[in-house]
Amino acid sequence: MDKNNSLRKAFYHLKMAGEYFEDVSRENPNTLAGKLSKIYTRRVKWMENDFKANPQLPRFATEDFKKDISGDILFHESISQKCLQLSESQKESLESLIDELLKGETINVIVK
């Protein structure tokens, strides 16, 4: 298991929280929740930037971190929600498909 797995997950969830705080502040700009969410969004961004620029951390750790949190962080949640709707046999098929993709296999999908 990756020794930095918990750290990666922590920052993944931190980034997720930041996205949700931004949503709250956009959807409720003049409420207490909206105002507090703006503050929390800034704090999350500060933590992200602090980690990226921390000179005490090895370069590979910050590079991996930047790669992990770039792009659409909500993609993972969207996929997870869709997976919950699959039958058990569909879940098994999807897991096998992902395993093969991770091995570098070329996959041809036929939708019935």
Beta strands, then each sheet from edge to edge (+ up, - down):
end
